[in-house]
Amino acid sequence: MKNIFCFVLAWLIILAAPVWANTASIGKDKVNVRNAPSLKADVLFQAHLGYPVMVEKTKGKWVQIKDWQDNVGWVYAPLVNKKVHTAVIKPERVNIRKGPGKKYRVVGQAECGEVYKVFKKKNGWAKIGYYLENQQVGWIRRDLLWGE
């Protein structure tokens, strides 16, 4: 029984680890997202500093990324930051709270598409703030975010 438990636990860790490992953010402003891994490829759109992405695969010095709206494209790998975690607001409008729970007072609101830096996670909540200013704002339920 202990062997089965260890086997199942090992597989859960293996399957869950890539989800966190694949989250990243754009590390420079106005980064071109291209339709192929080449500087000669067409630019599909530009991503701004801190924009959250999932790294889908790597080809040489390029990474294929996917964003919260399922847009897929290629970015030169050094322009992607895997150390800073950001997230985008999914619903139309959400409350930002003083602490990690509904019992805490509302200190502000965030709207769909806004990008925030994730500072901390606790019990299904994420402490968010402004990327450039490195300023914490408050807490949002994690199920209302994409990319964290």
ROZANU-790363 format. One record per residue: residue in one letter; x, y, z of N, C-alpha, C, CB in turn. Coordinates in pm, 1 decimal, always signed. Glycine has a CB too. Layout:
N
   r       n.c1       n.c2       n.c3      ca.c1      ca.c2      ca.c3       c.c1       c.c2       c.c3      cb.c1      cb.c2      cb.c3
   a          X          Y          Z          X          Y          Z          X          Y          Z          X          Y          Z
...
REM end
This chain:
148
   r       n.c1       n.c2       n.c3      ca.c1      ca.c2      ca.c3       c.c1       c.c2       c.c3      cb.c1      cb.c2      cb.c3
   m      +82.1     -119.1       +0.0       +0.0       +0.0       +0.0      +87.2     +126.6       +0.0      -93.8       -0.8     +121.1
   k     +193.9     +123.0      +77.9     +284.6     +237.5      +84.4     +349.1     +263.1      -51.4     +392.6     +214.5     +191.0
   n     +383.7     +155.5     -123.3     +443.6     +169.7     -256.2     +347.0     +233.5     -354.8     +488.5      +34.1     -308.5
   i     +220.2     +196.3     -347.8     +118.8     +254.2     -436.9     +103.7     +403.1     -407.5      -17.9     +181.3     -420.5
   f      +97.8     +437.9     -277.7      +85.2     +577.5     -239.4     +204.1     +658.9     -292.3      +74.9     +590.1      -86.4
   c     +323.9     +608.1     -274.5     +444.5     +677.4     -321.6     +443.5     +691.5     -473.6     +571.2     +602.1     -276.6
   f     +399.3     +587.5     -543.4     +391.3     +590.6     -688.9     +292.0     +697.7     -735.5     +350.4     +452.3     -743.3
   v     +173.5     +700.7     -675.1      +71.2     +799.4     -711.6     +120.0     +940.8     -679.3      -62.0     +770.2     -637.5
   l     +179.3     +958.9     -562.6     +232.0    +1089.9     -524.0     +339.7    +1137.5     -621.7     +288.9    +1084.5     -381.6
   a     +428.8    +1047.6     -660.9     +534.8    +1083.4     -755.5     +475.3    +1129.3     -888.5     +629.6     +964.1     -778.1
   w     +373.9    +1059.4     -938.0     +311.0    +1098.4    -1064.5     +238.3    +1231.9    -1053.3     +213.7     +990.7    -1110.1
   l     +174.2    +1256.2     -939.0     +106.9    +1384.3     -920.2     +207.0    +1499.7     -922.9      +29.2    +1384.7     -788.2
   i     +321.1    +1480.6     -860.8     +425.1    +1583.3     -861.3     +477.8    +1604.8    -1002.3     +540.1    +1544.7     -766.8
   i     +502.5    +1497.8    -1073.4     +553.5    +1506.8    -1210.7     +454.4    +1578.5    -1301.4     +583.4    +1366.9    -1266.2
   l     +325.1    +1546.6    -1286.5     +223.9    +1607.2    -1372.9     +195.7    +1752.3    -1335.6      +95.4    +1527.0    -1366.5
   a     +204.6    +1786.6    -1207.6     +173.5    +1923.0    -1163.4     +289.5    +2018.5    -1184.9     +134.7    +1922.9    -1017.1
   a     +409.9    +1971.2    -1174.5     +527.2    +2058.3    -1182.8     +535.9    +2137.3    -1312.9     +651.4    +1976.5    -1166.8
   p     +509.8    +2078.5    -1428.7     +521.4    +2155.7    -1552.4     +425.5    +2273.8    -1560.3     +498.2    +2066.0    -1669.4
   v     +310.9    +2266.9    -1493.8     +215.8    +2377.5    -1499.6     +279.6    +2503.2    -1441.9      +85.8    +2342.6    -1423.3
   w     +340.5    +2491.6    -1324.6     +405.0    +2607.9    -1264.8     +529.8    +2645.3    -1344.5     +441.3    +2580.4    -1117.2
   a     +606.5    +2545.3    -1385.3     +732.0    +2571.1    -1455.6     +708.7    +2641.4    -1589.0     +807.2    +2440.5    -1478.3
   n     +592.3    +2625.8    -1648.6     +565.9    +2683.1    -1780.0     +508.5    +2823.9    -1775.3     +472.5    +2594.8    -1854.5
   t     +476.7    +2874.9    -1657.0     +426.8    +3010.9    -1650.2     +544.3    +3107.2    -1654.9     +342.5    +3032.8    -1522.6
   a     +523.0    +3218.7    -1721.0     +629.6    +3317.9    -1736.2     +564.8    +3452.9    -1763.7     +729.2    +3278.3    -1851.3
   s     +649.1    +3554.1    -1778.0     +600.0    +3686.2    -1816.4     +696.9    +3745.8    -1918.0     +584.7    +3779.8    -1691.6
   i     +645.4    +3838.4    -1995.2     +729.4    +3905.8    -2094.0     +824.8    +3999.1    -2019.5     +642.6    +3985.0    -2198.6
   g     +953.4    +3989.9    -2053.3    +1056.4    +4060.6    -1978.1    +1098.1    +4196.2    -2031.8    +1173.8    +3976.9    -1970.6
   k    +1042.8    +4238.2    -2143.1    +1072.9    +4370.5    -2202.0     +942.0    +4429.2    -2252.8    +1179.8    +4360.1    -2319.1
   d     +943.4    +4558.5    -2281.7     +822.5    +4620.2    -2333.5     +816.4    +4607.5    -2485.7     +815.6    +4767.5    -2291.6
   k     +697.2    +4594.5    -2537.9     +669.4    +4586.3    -2681.6     +747.7    +4474.9    -2750.6     +701.4    +4718.6    -2747.8
   v     +733.2    +4354.7    -2697.2     +799.0    +4237.6    -2754.5     +713.3    +4183.3    -2868.2     +823.1    +4128.2    -2646.4
   n     +775.6    +4160.3    -2983.4     +703.8    +4105.0    -3097.6     +676.4    +3956.7    -3076.4     +783.3    +4126.7    -3227.1
   v     +550.4    +3919.0    -3096.5     +509.9    +3778.2    -3094.0     +486.9    +3740.6    -3239.9     +379.0    +3753.4    -3003.8
   r     +562.3    +3640.9    -3285.5     +565.3    +3607.4    -3428.3     +495.6    +3475.7    -3457.6     +708.5    +3601.1    -3477.6
   n     +464.7    +3453.7    -3586.8     +394.6    +3331.8    -3626.3     +488.8    +3212.8    -3647.5     +316.2    +3357.3    -3752.9
   a     +619.4    +3234.7    -3636.2     +718.7    +3127.4    -3649.5     +844.8    +3170.6    -3573.1     +751.4    +3097.1    -3802.3
   p     +930.9    +3075.6    -3537.8    +1051.8    +3108.0    -3461.4    +1163.5    +3166.2    -3547.8    +1102.4    +2984.4    -3391.2
   s    +1141.4    +3288.8    -3596.9    +1238.4    +3353.9    -3684.1    +1214.0    +3504.6    -3683.6    +1229.9    +3297.3    -3828.4
   l    +1320.0    +3582.2    -3692.6    +1305.9    +3727.7    -3702.1    +1239.5    +3769.9    -3832.4    +1441.9    +3794.6    -3690.1
   k    +1239.2    +3682.3    -3930.8    +1176.5    +3711.1    -4060.2    +1026.9    +3678.9    -4061.0    +1246.2    +3632.3    -4170.1
   a     +979.5    +3611.1    -3956.3     +838.3    +3571.7    -3950.0     +749.8    +3693.5    -3922.5     +816.6    +3463.9    -3840.7
   d     +624.7    +3684.2    -3965.4     +528.9    +3792.5    -3944.2     +503.7    +3814.7    -3795.5     +397.1    +3762.2    -4016.0
   v     +485.0    +3941.7    -3759.0     +449.9    +3977.7    -3621.3     +298.0    +3966.7    -3606.5     +500.0    +4123.1    -3585.1
   l     +253.8    +3885.3    -3511.0     +111.1    +3867.1    -3486.2      +56.5    +3977.3    -3396.6      +85.1    +3730.5    -3423.1
   f     +132.0    +4009.2    -3291.7      +96.5    +4117.4    -3199.3     +218.3    +4150.0    -3113.8      -25.9    +4078.0    -3109.6
   q     +207.8    +4258.5    -3037.0     +314.0    +4294.7    -2943.7     +264.4    +4272.9    -2801.7     +359.2    +4442.0    -2964.5
   a     +353.4    +4218.0    -2718.5     +321.8    +4195.6    -2577.7     +402.7    +4294.1    -2493.8     +351.9    +4047.6    -2535.5
   h     +339.6    +4346.9    -2391.7     +403.5    +4446.7    -2307.7     +474.0    +4384.0    -2187.5     +301.2    +4547.4    -2260.7
   l     +560.7    +4460.2    -2126.2     +635.6    +4417.3    -2009.7     +541.8    +4362.6    -1902.5     +718.4    +4532.9    -1954.2
   g     +573.2    +4241.6    -1855.5     +494.3    +4179.3    -1750.4     +377.4    +4096.1    -1798.2     +444.5    +4282.3    -1660.6
   y     +348.5    +4098.0    -1926.9     +234.6    +4023.2    -1981.3     +251.2    +3874.3    -1950.0     +221.7    +4045.7    -2135.1
   p     +153.6    +3811.6    -1883.7     +167.2    +3670.0    -1848.0     +147.9    +3577.4    -1967.8      +67.2    +3634.2    -1739.7
   v     +230.5    +3474.0    -1975.0     +222.7    +3375.6    -2083.0     +251.4    +3236.4    -2027.9     +322.1    +3410.4    -2197.0
   m     +209.5    +3136.4    -2104.3     +246.7    +2997.4    -2078.3     +344.9    +2958.9    -2188.0     +120.1    +2900.6    -2075.4
   v     +456.8    +2900.2    -2149.0     +553.9    +2853.4    -2246.7     +511.3    +2713.5    -2290.2     +699.9    +2853.5    -2187.9
   e     +477.0    +2700.7    -2417.4     +426.5    +2574.5    -2471.0     +538.6    +2480.4    -2514.0     +334.9    +2601.3    -2588.3
   k     +638.1    +2535.8    -2585.2     +752.4    +2454.2    -2629.1     +868.2    +2544.7    -2667.5     +713.4    +2362.9    -2748.6
   t     +984.0    +2482.9    -2685.5    +1106.7    +2554.8    -2719.5    +1162.3    +2501.2    -2850.6    +1211.8    +2542.0    -2606.3
   k    +1216.2    +2593.0    -2932.5    +1281.9    +2554.1    -3057.1    +1403.6    +2644.3    -3073.6    +1184.1    +2565.3    -3181.0
   g    +1521.4    +2589.1    -3044.3    +1643.0    +2669.3    -3047.4    +1637.2    +2777.2    -2941.8    +1663.9    +2731.3    -3185.3
   k    +1654.3    +2902.9    -2984.1    +1649.9    +3016.2    -2890.5    +1512.9    +3083.3    -2887.6    +1756.1    +3118.9    -2927.7
   w    +1410.7    +3012.0    -2931.7    +1275.5    +3065.7    -2936.1    +1183.6    +2981.5    -2847.9    +1222.9    +3070.0    -3081.4
   v    +1078.9    +3045.4    -2795.0     +976.5    +2973.4    -2720.1     +839.9    +3003.9    -2780.9     +980.0    +3011.9    -2569.2
   q     +758.7    +2901.3    -2785.9     +620.8    +2922.2    -2829.3     +539.9    +2952.8    -2704.1     +563.1    +2796.6    -2906.9
   i     +465.8    +3061.1    -2708.6     +386.9    +3102.9    -2592.5     +238.0    +3102.5    -2625.2     +430.3    +3242.5    -2545.4
   k     +157.9    +3096.9    -2518.4      +12.2    +3109.5    -2531.2      -32.6    +3207.9    -2424.6      -61.6    +2969.5    -2515.7
   d     -124.7    +3297.0    -2460.4     -172.9    +3393.6    -2362.2     -311.5    +3356.0    -2310.9     -175.8    +3533.6    -2422.7
   w     -368.7    +3440.2    -2228.7     -496.1    +3411.8    -2161.3     -614.7    +3407.3    -2257.1     -522.0    +3515.8    -2055.0
   q     -596.1    +3458.2    -2378.8     -702.4    +3453.8    -2479.0     -674.9    +3346.0    -2584.0     -717.4    +3590.9    -2546.6
   d     -583.5    +3254.9    -2551.6     -543.5    +3143.0    -2638.0     -472.2    +3187.0    -2765.7     -664.6    +3061.8    -2674.8
   n     -417.4    +3307.9    -2768.3     -332.0    +3350.0    -2878.8     -199.2    +3276.0    -2864.9     -311.0    +3506.4    -2879.7
   v     -148.4    +3222.3    -2974.9      -23.4    +3145.8    -2973.5      +74.6    +3210.5    -3069.9      -47.8    +2996.2    -3011.4
   g     +200.7    +3217.5    -3028.9     +303.5    +3272.6    -3114.6     +441.7    +3243.8    -3059.8     +283.9    +3421.3    -3131.3
   w     +542.5    +3294.3    -3128.8     +682.2    +3268.5    -3093.2     +750.8    +3395.9    -3047.1     +757.7    +3208.3    -3212.0
   v     +832.5    +3381.8    -2941.1     +907.7    +3493.4    -2884.8    +1052.6    +3448.3    -2865.5     +844.8    +3542.2    -2749.4
   y    +1145.8    +3537.6    -2890.7    +1286.9    +3510.4    -2865.8    +1303.0    +3484.5    -2715.3    +1378.4    +3630.3    -2914.3
   a    +1355.3    +3368.7    -2678.7    +1357.5    +3320.4    -2540.2    +1414.1    +3418.4    -2437.4    +1436.2    +3195.6    -2534.4
   p    +1524.3    +3490.8    -2466.5    +1576.2    +3584.4    -2366.0    +1479.6    +3697.6    -2329.2    +1704.1    +3644.1    -2415.7
   l    +1372.1    +3715.5    -2405.1    +1273.7    +3819.9    -2376.8    +1161.0    +3771.4    -2286.2    +1215.7    +3872.1    -2506.0
   v    +1169.6    +3645.3    -2243.0    +1069.2    +3586.1    -2154.4    +1131.7    +3566.0    -2017.1    +1015.4    +3450.9    -2211.6
   n    +1060.7    +3611.6    -1914.0    +1109.4    +3604.4    -1776.0    +1032.3    +3495.8    -1701.1    +1094.4    +3742.2    -1704.0
   k    +1101.9    +3389.0    -1661.6    +1036.4    +3279.1    -1589.2    +1042.1    +3297.5    -1438.2    +1100.6    +3146.7    -1626.4
   k    +1106.0    +3404.9    -1391.4    +1120.8    +3427.0    -1247.6    +1013.9    +3518.8    -1189.5    +1256.6    +3484.5    -1219.0
   v     +963.4    +3611.8    -1269.3     +860.7    +3704.8    -1222.4     +725.3    +3652.3    -1268.5     +886.3    +3850.6    -1275.8
   h     +636.1    +3631.8    -1172.5     +503.8    +3578.4    -1205.0     +401.1    +3690.2    -1205.7     +462.9    +3468.7    -1104.9
   t     +326.8    +3694.5    -1314.7     +220.2    +3792.5    -1329.7      +91.4    +3719.5    -1364.2     +255.3    +3897.8    -1438.4
   a      -19.0    +3791.8    -1355.6     -148.8    +3731.5    -1386.4     -239.7    +3838.3    -1445.1     -213.3    +3667.6    -1259.5
   v     -336.8    +3792.7    -1520.4     -434.9    +3882.3    -1581.3     -571.8    +3852.2    -1520.0     -438.0    +3865.9    -1737.8
   i     -650.9    +3955.7    -1503.1     -785.4    +3942.4    -1447.7     -876.9    +3882.6    -1554.9     -840.0    +4080.9    -1398.0
   k     -950.1    +3774.8    -1519.7    -1038.8    +3708.6    -1616.6    -1180.8    +3766.1    -1620.2    -1046.3    +3561.7    -1585.1
   p    -1247.6    +3783.7    -1505.9    -1385.1    +3836.0    -1511.4    -1390.2    +3985.0    -1546.6    -1454.5    +3813.2    -1377.6
   e    -1510.6    +4033.1    -1573.8    -1528.6    +4173.3    -1611.9    -1480.2    +4269.2    -1502.6    -1675.5    +4200.3    -1643.1
   r    -1511.0    +4239.1    -1377.3    -1468.8    +4323.9    -1264.5    -1461.8    +4237.3    -1138.5    -1567.7    +4445.3    -1243.8
   v    -1356.0    +4256.6    -1060.5    -1338.5    +4180.0     -936.6    -1296.7    +4273.2     -823.2    -1233.2    +4067.3     -955.8
   n    -1326.9    +4230.2     -701.2    -1286.5    +4305.6     -583.4    -1144.5    +4269.1     -543.0    -1383.1    +4280.3     -467.3
   i    -1069.6    +4369.3     -502.0     -937.4    +4349.3     -442.4     -957.5    +4371.8     -292.8     -826.3    +4448.0     -504.5
   r     -912.1    +4274.1     -212.5     -937.4    +4280.5      -68.3     -810.5    +4303.9      +11.8    -1003.6    +4153.1      -21.6
   k     -829.3    +4348.5     +134.2     -719.0    +4379.2     +225.8     -642.2    +4252.5     +266.0     -772.5    +4450.0     +351.3
   g     -711.2    +4139.9     +272.4     -649.7    +4013.4     +312.0     -701.9    +3898.5     +228.8     -674.3    +3985.9     +459.3
   p     -649.1    +3777.3     +251.2     -686.1    +3660.6     +170.6     -815.8    +3593.2     +216.0     -574.5    +3560.1     +173.9
   g     -928.0    +3658.8     +193.0    -1057.0    +3601.3     +228.1    -1168.4    +3702.9     +208.7    -1055.8    +3551.1     +372.2
   k    -1292.6    +3652.2     +196.2    -1407.6    +3740.5     +173.7    -1441.9    +3824.7     +295.6    -1528.1    +3659.0     +133.9
   k    -1392.1    +3786.4     +412.7    -1421.5    +3863.6     +534.0    -1343.0    +3994.9     +539.7    -1390.4    +3780.0     +657.6
   y    -1238.6    +4007.4     +456.0    -1157.7    +4129.7     +454.1    -1225.9    +4236.6     +368.9    -1015.4    +4100.4     +400.3
   r    -1206.5    +4361.7     +406.6    -1273.5    +4471.1     +335.6    -1217.4    +4488.1     +193.9    -1258.5    +4602.6     +414.3
   v    -1300.4    +4540.8     +105.7    -1262.2    +4568.6      -32.3    -1180.7    +4698.4      -34.4    -1388.5    +4579.4     -125.3
   v    -1062.2    +4692.3      -96.0     -974.9    +4810.2     -103.8     -966.6    +4866.5     -245.5     -834.9    +4774.9      -54.7
   g    -1026.6    +4795.3     -341.0    -1025.2    +4842.1     -479.0    -1089.1    +4740.3     -570.1     -883.1    +4871.7     -524.7
   q    -1086.0    +4769.0     -698.6    -1139.9    +4677.1     -797.9    -1042.8    +4666.9     -914.7    -1279.6    +4723.4     -846.4
   a    -1047.9    +4552.4     -981.5     -967.2    +4529.3    -1101.2    -1061.0    +4486.5    -1213.0     -855.9    +4421.5    -1076.1
   e    -1020.7    +4514.8    -1336.2    -1106.3    +4484.6    -1451.0    -1041.4    +4383.3    -1544.2    -1138.6    +4612.3    -1527.8
   c    -1124.6    +4322.0    -1623.9    -1081.8    +4219.7    -1718.9     -966.7    +4270.0    -1805.7    -1199.2    +4176.6    -1807.2
   g     -862.6    +4187.8    -1814.4     -748.8    +4220.9    -1899.1     -636.5    +4294.5    -1829.2     -794.7    +4301.7    -2012.1
   e     -660.5    +4345.7    -1708.3     -554.4    +4414.1    -1635.0     -451.3    +4312.4    -1587.2     -612.4    +4493.6    -1515.2
   v     -324.1    +4352.8    -1591.9     -213.8    +4264.5    -1555.1     -152.4    +4311.4    -1423.5     -106.6    +4260.5    -1667.2
   y     -130.4    +4215.8    -1333.8      -70.9    +4245.0    -1203.8      +43.1    +4147.3    -1174.8     -177.7    +4238.0    -1092.4
   k     +136.6    +4192.1    -1095.1     +242.8    +4104.7    -1045.4     +185.9    +4025.4     -928.7     +370.2    +4186.7    -1002.3
   v     +221.9    +3896.2     -920.9     +179.0    +3811.8     -809.7     +293.3    +3806.1     -708.6     +138.9    +3667.7     -858.9
   f     +265.9    +3853.6     -587.2     +367.3    +3858.9     -482.5     +366.1    +3735.2     -393.3     +347.3    +3982.2     -398.1
   k     +245.4    +3680.5     -370.6     +231.8    +3572.5     -273.2     +102.2    +3497.6     -300.4     +234.6    +3627.4     -127.5
   k      +97.1    +3371.5     -257.7      -24.9    +3290.9     -269.2      -56.5    +3231.6     -132.9       -9.1    +3178.1     -376.7
   k     -186.8    +3227.7     -100.6     -227.4    +3172.5      +29.0     -372.7    +3127.4      +22.3     -208.1    +3277.0     +142.4
   n     -394.9    +3000.7      +50.0     -530.5    +2944.7      +62.7     -624.6    +2983.7      -51.6     -590.9    +2989.2     +193.2
   g     -579.9    +2968.3     -174.2     -665.4    +2997.5     -288.9     -673.5    +3144.8     -324.9     -801.9    +2946.8     -262.6
   w     -590.4    +3227.7     -263.8     -587.0    +3370.8     -291.0     -447.6    +3410.3     -336.5     -628.7    +3451.9     -166.5
   a     -439.0    +3520.8     -410.7     -310.0    +3572.2     -456.8     -297.7    +3718.9     -415.9     -295.0    +3556.2     -611.6
   k     -181.8    +3753.2     -361.5     -152.9    +3893.0     -328.6      -93.0    +3956.1     -453.6      -55.1    +3905.7     -204.2
   i     -161.8    +4057.4     -505.1     -121.7    +4118.2     -631.9      -77.3    +4263.0     -612.7     -236.7    +4111.7     -732.3
   g      -10.8    +4314.0     -714.6      +30.1    +4453.4     -711.4      +79.5    +4498.5     -846.8     +137.5    +4475.1     -607.1
   y     +134.1    +4619.2     -847.9     +181.2    +4678.5     -971.7     +320.8    +4629.4    -1005.1     +179.4    +4830.3     -962.3
   y     +341.3    +4594.1    -1130.8     +465.9    +4533.5    -1176.9     +583.2    +4631.1    -1168.0     +450.2    +4484.4    -1320.1
   l     +573.4    +4744.0    -1233.3     +685.7    +4838.1    -1239.9     +717.6    +4899.6    -1103.5     +655.1    +4948.8    -1340.2
   e     +614.9    +4936.8    -1030.8     +634.1    +5002.0     -902.3     +670.4    +4902.4     -792.2     +509.0    +5078.1     -863.9
   n     +647.8    +4772.6     -819.2     +670.0    +4666.5     -720.3     +588.8    +4695.3     -593.2     +821.9    +4653.9     -686.3
   q     +469.8    +4750.0     -612.6     +383.3    +4792.2     -502.2     +266.3    +4694.8     -488.3     +331.4    +4937.0     -524.9
   q     +247.8    +4642.8     -368.0     +138.5    +4549.7     -342.5       +8.3    +4626.9     -326.3     +167.1    +4464.2     -217.1
   v     -100.5    +4569.3     -382.1     -230.1    +4635.2     -380.8     -326.9    +4563.5     -287.7     -287.7    +4641.7     -521.7
   g     -334.7    +4430.9     -298.2     -428.9    +4355.0     -216.8     -441.1    +4212.6     -265.4     -564.9    +4421.3     -217.2
   w     -548.4    +4147.2     -226.1     -568.9    +4004.3     -251.7     -688.1    +3980.3     -343.0     -588.5    +3929.3     -120.4
   i     -672.2    +3882.3     -434.3     -778.7    +3839.5     -525.4     -782.5    +3687.4     -523.6     -755.9    +3894.3     -671.6
   r     -903.7    +3631.4     -535.3     -915.0    +3485.7     -545.8     -839.2    +3438.2     -668.6    -1063.6    +3441.3     -552.8
   r     -763.8    +3330.7     -653.6     -679.6    +3280.6     -763.0     -761.0    +3230.4     -881.7     -590.5    +3169.2     -712.5
   d     -882.6    +3183.4     -859.3     -963.0    +3133.5     -971.3    -1012.1    +3246.3    -1062.0    -1082.0    +3054.6     -918.6
   l     -988.9    +3370.8    -1021.2    -1025.7    +3486.6    -1102.4     -909.2    +3538.5    -1185.9    -1077.8    +3597.3    -1013.8
   l     -794.2    +3469.6    -1175.8     -672.4    +3510.1    -1244.0     -629.3    +3405.6    -1345.9     -560.9    +3534.3    -1143.3
   w     -554.6    +3449.6    -1446.1     -489.6    +3358.2    -1541.0     -341.8    +3389.7    -1540.8     -550.0    +3371.2    -1685.7
   g     -260.9    +3283.8    -1532.2     -117.5    +3298.3    -1547.1      -36.1    +3296.8    -1421.1      -90.5    +3419.8    -1615.4
   e      -97.0    +3296.7    -1308.0      -20.3    +3303.2    -1185.2      +31.8    +3167.4    -1147.3     -103.5    +3359.9    -1073.3
REM end
